[in-house]
Amino acid sequence: MDTIDRNLITATQTGLPLTPRPYHAIAEQLGISVDEVMMRLKAMQASGVIRRIGVVPNHYALGYRHNGMTVWDVADDRVDALGEQIGKLAFVSHCYRRPRRLPIWPYNLFAMVHARSREQAQAYANQIAAVLGEACHKSDILYSSRMLKKTGLRIAD
């Protein structure tokens, strides 16, 4: 990683500029072409220095104040296939498998839903339950009580 790459990471690590052409603004800030910005970002993604570039919405600011991690005890022989289906549901922001911690924690599938009301979150959980069917033995919804700081790795200037 050279100085330009480091400066590019520093310039983008707190988010892209909220302008119609954010990569152009970054290029201007760094004194390089937009083509070089794009080439360097793609190279850093390909090498694994940058894992992904994506939107990180503030669900609370958008009116989604009833955010729940739905947790499911799903048959081990079906959890991967069913988890893929759950992850494709439009109202699920992320879905993943984790090991159980018996006897305290029986859940092995997690799916985050964002809703405007508890009733809507429960309706989403009901839709997930319908997909899981008899493969699901137990479930719960763990509601967020506050928004946690969502950031990636930061490097100092």
N, C-alpha and C positions, 0 to 999 in steps of 0.2 A: 504494500500500500504506500503510495507516494503522498506528497503534501496536498496535491489537488484532490485525491480520493478522500483524504482525511477532512479537508475543508468541505467537500461535498457531503460527507456524512454529518459533519457538524451543522451545515446549513439546512439539512433535511430531517434531522433526528427528532425535532419537536413538531414536525408536520410540514407539509408543503404550503407555500404561500396561497392564500385564498384569492387567487386572481384567475381570469380566464385562461391564462397560459403560464402555469406555475413553473414549468421547466425553463421557460424563457427568462423568468424573473431570477431563477437560481443561476442560470448562465450569466446573466448580466451582473449579478452580485459577485460571482467568482471570476469574472473577466474571461470566460471561455465560451465557446459556441454551444448552442443547444444540442447539436449533434454529439459533441464531446460529452456533455452531461448525460445524454441517453446512453451512449456507448459505455461510459464508465459505470453507470448504474446497472446496466445489463451484465457487464463483466463481473461486478461485485456480487450480483445475484448468482451468476453461473458458478462462481468460486465459493459461494456460501458465506461471504463476508456480510451480505445483506440477505436475510432469509426471504422477506417478501415486502412488497409495497402495497398497502391497502388502506381502506377507510376504517377509522376507529370512531364510530359515532358515540355521542353522548346520549344514551337512551333516555335519561331523565329529562334532558332539555327538549327532546322530541316528544315528550308526553308519555313515554313508556316507563311508568313508575312502579309497576308490579312485575319485577323481573325474577324469574324463578329457575333454579337449576332443578330440573326434574331428574330424579334418580330412580333406577329400575333394577330389579333383581331378575335377570333374564337368563334362560337356560344357556349354559356355556356353549353348547353345540350350535346355537342359533344366533348368539349375540352379534357376531361380526356381520352377517347378512342383514339382520334386522337393524343394526346400528347404521348401516349404509342407507337403508330406506328412511330411517328417522332423520338422518343428516340431510336428506334431500327435501324435507318438508320446508315450505316457504317460511314458516314462523319459527324455525329452529336456527339459531345463529351459529351454534357449534355443538357437536356431538362426539363423544369419545368413550372408549372402554377403559376401565381401571380395575385393578384387582380388588376383590372383596377383602374385608378385614374382619373375618368371623371371630367371635360370635356377635361383635358389636355392629359391624357394618356389612350388610348383606348385598349391597348394590354394586353392580358391575357395568352399568351403562348410564351415561350422563348426557342430558340434552338441555341446553339453555334456551328458554323462551322469554320473550319480552312482550309485555302486555300493558294495556291501559287500565285494566282492572283485575282484581283477583278472580272474578268470574271468567274473564277472557283467558287468563292463565290456566285456570282449571279446565276450560273448554279445550285449550291446546293439549293439555295433559291427557284429556279424554281421547283426543284424536290419536295421540301417540299410543295410548293403551289399546286402541282399536287395531293399530298396525301390529303391535306386539302380540296381541291375542293371548292364547294359552301358554305361550313361551314365557310370559311375565308372571312372576309369583308374588311380587310385592313392589310398591312404589311410594314415592313421597315427592313433595315439592319444597325445596329450600329457598325461601324468598330472601332477596337482598334487602338489607336494612340500610345500606348506604352504598354510594358509588366508590369503588376502590380506584386508586390511581392506575390508569392503564397506560403504561409506557414500556418501551423496549430499552435496550442497553443505551446508555448515554456516555459519550466521551467528552472530556473537557476541551475547551478551545485551546 
